[in-house]
């Protein structure tokens, strides 16, 4: 107890509190500078990519991808820079960095997953496998790419779930947003209907739709009868639509074809009514 009291008495409290206040002020200034630079940097990046999007040769998805990546890298660099500046107030960071060579092997083994994420993410970006806004399938995940970083890829599922996928786990990517998409429409008519007349009506509708619907890239073609049974006969139509609009084109085609077939006197299949016997 006496030794502890002597130790307390040997402390220069004026210098101690002066040092604490000095460090506190420096840290406060660094924190304020961190948020100011972060805000200004993101604003500059946003302004740059706003002009970058004005270039018609660059898609919005690609611009969003590069903007997100730039913000990601900027945030990491800024955070680690200010973290080192703050640590310098408590320890000799230079000595720690100099000694990092001795620990490099252990760090390499411990961070091999992170390194793999970054390397894989780099090649995904370099090869343009994905862009923000693309509709993709990765293993069992289907959705829209919301963010593409060097470490993770964020995919929003169609039910609203946001998936964070480490880049090293991305083995096979199915990108549904590259090139025009095929539209396949199966039109059901009565099995007793005039097949040739029905196909002519459907073909005329397809020609008219191509002229008025800008989302149809290639005029849908009537392939013929796909199947027939006692309930209905299926006539298959195939065309190409602008990526992302294939479902809308399919709905529009079905609607117009159904209307034209009814107007042309082609019988449509009647709904099958299933009755369940009641037990008493």
Secondary structure, 3 states (H helix, E strand, C coil): CHHHHHHHHHCCHHHHHHHHHHHHHHHHHHHHHHHHHHHHHHHHHHHHHHHHHCCCCCCHHHHHHHHHHHHHHHHHHHHHHHHHHHHCCCCCHHHHHHCHHHHHHHHHHHCHHHHHHHHHHHHHHHCCCCCCCCEEEECCEEEEEEEECCCEEEEEECCCCEEEEEHHHCCCEEECCCCCEEEEEEEEECCCCCHHHHHHHHHHHHHHHHHHCCCEEEEEEEEEEEEECCCCEEEEEEEEECCCCHHHHHHHHHHHHHHHHHHCCCCCCCCCCCCCCCCC
